[in-house]
Amino acid sequence: MEYKTVKCVKLNKELRALDKAPFPGPAGQEILEKVSEQAWNDWLNFQTILINENRLNLMEEGAREFLTKQRNKFFFEPGELDMPEQYVDPNKVPDLKS
């Protein structure tokens, strides 16, 4: 089965594209054209961390605006991501020396 590819802005390589825009409007169209399926799935995982660790209520406009800013930073701004202070990476072994 053939699938479309996209030069992913996040992962900087040609990868499988999303099948459709993840949401309506210009921002959804930009993601469809510039973000790979793999990078979108990475975002969904990171978004879940942000929602849970920051205890966001997505019914609140401020929470949705926060996620929009974080999404844009995730895809379109190079550099380290701001992890929530209390987040503990489950894949890292804790330092028990302290």
C-alpha positions as CSV (number, residue, x, y, z in Angstrom):
1,M,0.0,0.0,0.0
2,E,1.3,3.4,-1.0
3,Y,1.3,6.3,1.4
4,K,2.2,10.0,1.2
5,T,5.4,11.3,2.7
6,V,6.3,14.7,4.1
7,K,9.6,16.4,4.9
8,C,9.0,16.5,8.7
9,V,9.9,19.8,10.3
10,K,10.3,18.1,13.7
11,L,12.4,15.1,12.7
12,N,14.1,16.7,9.7
13,K,13.6,13.7,7.4
14,E,11.1,12.3,4.8
15,L,8.5,10.3,6.7
16,R,5.0,9.0,6.3
17,A,2.5,11.9,6.3
18,L,-0.7,12.1,8.2
19,D,-3.7,10.9,6.3
20,K,-5.7,14.1,7.0
21,A,-5.4,17.3,9.0
22,P,-5.6,16.7,12.7
23,F,-8.1,19.5,13.1
24,P,-9.7,22.1,10.8
25,G,-8.3,25.5,9.9
26,P,-5.0,26.9,8.7
27,A,-3.0,25.4,11.7
28,G,-4.3,21.9,11.0
29,Q,-3.5,22.3,7.3
30,E,0.1,23.4,8.2
31,I,0.6,20.4,10.3
32,L,-0.7,18.1,7.6
33,E,1.8,19.6,5.1
34,K,4.8,19.8,7.4
35,V,4.5,17.2,10.2
36,S,5.0,13.4,9.9
37,E,2.7,10.8,11.4
38,Q,5.5,9.8,13.8
39,A,6.1,13.4,15.0
40,W,2.4,13.9,15.5
41,N,2.2,10.7,17.6
42,D,5.2,12.1,19.6
43,W,3.2,15.3,20.2
44,L,0.1,13.4,21.3
45,N,2.2,11.6,23.9
46,F,3.8,14.9,25.1
47,Q,0.5,16.6,25.1
48,T,-0.9,13.9,27.4
49,I,2.0,14.5,29.8
50,L,1.3,18.3,29.8
51,I,-2.4,17.7,30.4
52,N,-1.9,15.3,33.2
53,E,1.1,16.9,35.0
54,N,-0.4,20.4,34.8
55,R,-3.9,19.1,35.6
56,L,-5.4,21.0,32.6
57,N,-9.1,21.3,32.1
58,L,-9.6,21.3,28.4
59,M,-13.0,23.0,28.8
60,E,-11.1,26.1,29.8
61,E,-9.9,28.4,27.0
62,G,-6.6,29.2,28.9
63,A,-5.7,25.4,28.9
64,R,-6.4,25.1,25.2
65,E,-4.3,28.3,24.5
66,F,-1.5,26.8,26.6
67,L,-1.5,23.6,24.6
68,T,-1.6,25.5,21.3
69,K,1.5,27.5,22.3
70,Q,3.2,24.3,23.4
71,R,2.3,22.5,20.2
72,N,3.7,25.3,18.1
73,K,6.9,25.3,20.2
74,F,7.1,21.5,19.9
75,F,7.0,21.5,16.1
76,F,8.3,24.9,14.9
77,E,10.8,26.2,17.5
78,P,14.1,24.4,18.0
79,G,15.4,23.7,21.5
80,E,14.5,22.0,24.7
81,L,10.9,21.5,25.7
82,D,9.7,22.8,29.0
83,M,8.7,19.8,31.1
84,P,6.4,20.2,34.0
85,E,8.4,20.6,37.3
86,Q,6.9,17.6,38.9
87,Y,7.3,15.3,35.9
88,V,9.4,12.1,36.5
89,D,10.4,10.3,33.3
90,P,9.4,6.6,33.9
91,N,12.2,5.5,31.6
92,K,15.0,7.0,33.8
93,V,16.4,5.1,36.7
94,P,16.2,7.3,39.8
95,D,19.4,8.3,41.5
96,L,19.3,6.7,45.0
97,K,22.5,8.2,46.3
98,S,20.9,11.3,47.8
